[in-house]
Amino acid sequence: MMALVPGDLAPDFTLDSVLDGKVESISLSSMKGKYVVLIFYPVDFGYVTPTEFYSLEPLLETFSTINCNLLAISTEHISSQIKYQTTPRAEAGLNSMKIRLASDPTGDVAKKYGVYKEEENICFSSNFIIDPEGKIITMEKCDLPVGCNMGEQLRQVQAALVMQDKAEGGTPADWEVGQPVCQTGFKPGCAN
C-alpha cells in the first residue's frame, strides 16, 4: 500500500466509539460534508497524550462553531476509553471532556493511515485534516515522545475554510483568521 499524501481520499472505516458514556459505531463516511480532524493517539493515561487533549479542550467550541468534527482514535479497547473519558484530570483522565474516542484494537485503521506501531500495537501521535469531500488536506505524524499542537490543527482547518472556494493564492505560515490571503507569488508583508 502506498503512503497517503494530501489530496488522497481518506480511507473510510467504522469503529466503536464513546462520547458521554454512550457507545456507538461511527464511520468516517458518516461525517462527510464537514471538515474532520482525525486524532490518532497511542494510549489512554499516557505521559504526552493527556497534554494534547488538555490543550484541545479550550478549542472544542471553536471547532464546533466552524462545523468541524473531531474523532480521537487509539488501539485501546472501548472499556478503557470509557474509563479514560470519565477519570478526573488529576489522574491523567479526560474529566468528561466532550470528545468522541474510537477504538481500533486491531490497528486496522491506524495501518490504513500509516500510523501503526506494530511491535507495541499502538498508534503514533498523528493528526489528519479531511475536507467535506473526504480528501486529506494535511497530516502530521509524530514519534511517541513528541506531542502534537492542537492549536495548529485549528489554524489549519480555519485556513482550509478560507481557501475552500479560492482558485489561487494561499495562507502563509502563521496566518490567522482575519489576515489576508496571499495571491500567487511571494509578496513582502503578506506573511506578517
C-alpha positions as CSV (number, residue, x, y, z in Angstrom):
1,M,0.0,0.0,0.0
2,M,1.3,3.5,-0.9
3,A,1.7,6.1,1.7
4,L,-1.2,8.6,2.0
5,V,-0.5,12.1,0.8
6,P,-2.5,15.4,0.9
7,G,-5.1,15.2,-1.8
8,D,-5.8,11.5,-1.4
9,L,-9.2,10.3,-0.4
10,A,-9.1,9.4,3.3
11,P,-9.7,5.7,3.8
12,D,-13.2,5.0,5.3
13,F,-13.7,2.9,8.4
14,T,-16.3,2.0,11.0
15,L,-15.3,1.8,14.7
16,D,-16.9,1.6,18.1
17,S,-16.7,4.9,19.8
18,V,-17.7,6.6,23.1
19,L,-19.0,10.0,24.0
20,D,-20.7,10.9,27.2
21,G,-20.7,7.2,28.2
22,K,-22.7,6.2,25.2
23,V,-21.1,3.6,22.9
24,E,-22.0,3.6,19.2
25,S,-20.5,2.8,15.9
26,I,-19.1,5.7,13.8
27,S,-17.7,5.8,10.3
28,L,-15.7,8.4,8.5
29,S,-18.3,8.4,5.7
30,S,-21.0,9.4,8.3
31,M,-19.1,12.7,8.7
32,K,-18.9,13.5,5.0
33,G,-19.9,17.1,4.3
34,K,-18.0,18.5,7.2
35,Y,-14.3,19.0,8.0
36,V,-12.9,16.3,10.2
37,V,-9.8,16.1,12.3
38,L,-8.7,12.5,13.0
39,I,-6.5,12.4,16.0
40,F,-4.6,9.2,16.5
41,Y,-3.1,8.8,19.9
42,P,-1.0,6.0,21.5
43,V,-2.5,5.1,24.9
44,D,-5.0,6.2,27.4
45,F,-3.4,7.6,30.6
46,G,-0.1,8.2,28.9
47,Y,2.5,10.9,29.6
48,V,2.1,13.1,26.5
49,T,-1.5,12.1,25.4
50,P,-3.3,13.9,28.2
51,T,-1.4,17.1,27.4
52,E,-2.6,17.0,23.8
53,F,-6.2,16.6,24.9
54,Y,-5.9,19.3,27.6
55,S,-4.6,21.7,25.0
56,L,-7.5,20.7,22.7
57,E,-10.3,21.2,25.3
58,P,-10.5,25.1,25.2
59,L,-10.6,24.8,21.4
60,L,-13.6,22.4,21.2
61,E,-16.2,25.2,21.0
62,T,-14.4,26.9,18.1
63,F,-14.1,23.6,16.2
64,S,-17.8,23.1,16.7
65,T,-18.6,26.6,15.6
66,I,-16.8,26.1,12.3
67,N,-18.7,22.8,11.8
68,C,-15.6,20.5,12.2
69,N,-15.9,17.1,13.7
70,L,-13.1,15.7,15.9
71,L,-12.5,11.9,16.3
72,A,-9.7,10.6,18.5
73,I,-8.6,7.0,17.7
74,S,-6.4,4.6,19.5
75,T,-5.9,0.9,19.8
76,E,-7.2,0.9,23.3
77,H,-10.3,-1.1,23.9
78,I,-13.6,0.8,24.3
79,S,-13.8,-0.2,28.0
80,S,-10.5,1.6,28.6
81,Q,-11.7,4.6,26.6
82,I,-14.9,4.9,28.7
83,K,-12.7,4.9,31.9
84,Y,-10.3,7.4,30.3
85,Q,-13.1,9.8,29.3
86,T,-14.6,9.8,32.9
87,T,-11.4,9.8,35.0
88,P,-10.5,13.1,36.7
89,R,-7.8,15.2,35.2
90,A,-5.8,14.8,38.4
91,E,-5.4,11.2,37.5
92,A,-4.5,11.9,33.8
93,G,-8.0,11.3,32.6
94,L,-10.2,13.5,30.4
95,N,-12.6,14.6,33.1
96,S,-15.7,14.1,30.9
97,M,-14.3,16.1,28.0
98,K,-16.7,16.3,25.1
99,I,-14.6,14.5,22.5
100,R,-15.5,11.2,20.8
101,L,-13.0,8.4,21.3
102,A,-12.9,5.5,18.9
103,S,-11.4,2.0,19.5
104,D,-9.2,0.4,16.8
105,P,-8.0,-2.6,18.9
106,T,-6.5,-4.5,15.9
107,G,-4.9,-1.4,14.5
108,D,-6.5,-1.8,11.1
109,V,-7.5,1.8,10.7
110,A,-4.1,3.0,12.0
111,K,-2.4,0.8,9.4
112,K,-4.5,2.3,6.6
113,Y,-3.3,5.8,7.7
114,G,0.3,4.7,8.1
115,V,0.5,5.5,11.9
116,Y,0.6,2.0,13.4
117,K,3.5,0.8,15.5
118,E,3.1,-2.9,15.2
119,E,5.6,-4.1,17.8
120,E,3.6,-2.3,20.5
121,N,0.1,-2.4,18.9
122,I,-0.2,1.4,19.3
123,C,-0.7,4.5,17.1
124,F,1.8,7.2,16.7
125,S,0.5,10.6,17.7
126,S,-0.9,11.9,14.4
127,N,-3.5,14.2,13.0
128,F,-5.3,14.2,9.7
129,I,-7.5,17.1,8.5
130,I,-10.1,15.9,6.0
131,D,-12.2,18.2,3.9
132,P,-16.0,17.8,3.4
133,E,-15.5,15.7,0.2
134,G,-13.3,13.3,2.1
135,K,-9.9,14.4,0.8
136,I,-6.9,14.7,3.1
137,I,-5.7,18.3,3.4
138,T,-3.0,18.0,6.0
139,M,-1.3,15.3,8.1
140,E,1.1,15.4,11.0
141,K,2.9,12.3,12.4
142,C,5.0,12.5,15.5
143,D,7.3,10.0,17.2
144,L,6.0,8.9,20.6
145,P,7.7,11.3,22.9
146,V,6.6,14.3,20.8
147,G,3.2,15.8,21.2
148,C,1.0,17.5,18.6
149,N,0.0,21.1,18.7
150,M,-3.8,21.2,18.7
151,G,-3.9,24.9,18.2
152,E,-2.1,24.4,14.9
153,Q,-4.8,21.9,13.8
154,L,-7.5,24.5,14.4
155,R,-5.5,27.1,12.4
156,Q,-5.1,24.7,9.5
157,V,-8.8,23.9,9.4
158,Q,-9.6,27.7,9.5
159,A,-7.1,28.2,6.7
160,A,-8.7,25.5,4.6
161,L,-12.1,27.0,5.2
162,V,-10.9,30.4,3.9
163,M,-9.2,28.7,0.8
164,Q,-12.1,26.4,0.1
165,D,-13.6,28.4,-2.8
166,K,-10.5,30.1,-4.0
167,A,-8.7,29.0,-7.2
168,E,-5.4,30.5,-6.3
169,G,-3.3,32.0,-3.5
170,G,-2.7,30.6,-0.1
171,T,-2.4,31.2,3.6
172,P,1.1,31.9,4.7
173,A,2.9,30.5,7.7
174,D,1.4,31.8,11.0
175,W,-1.7,33.0,9.1
176,E,-4.6,33.7,11.4
177,V,-8.3,34.3,10.8
178,G,-8.8,37.8,9.6
179,Q,-5.4,38.2,7.9
180,P,-5.2,38.5,4.1
181,V,-4.8,35.5,1.8
182,C,-1.6,35.8,-0.3
183,Q,-2.1,35.7,-4.1
184,T,0.1,33.6,-6.3
185,G,3.8,34.6,-5.9
186,F,5.7,36.0,-3.0
187,K,4.7,39.4,-1.7
188,P,6.7,41.0,1.1
189,G,4.5,41.8,4.0
190,C,1.8,39.2,3.2
191,A,3.1,36.8,5.9
192,N,3.0,39.5,8.5
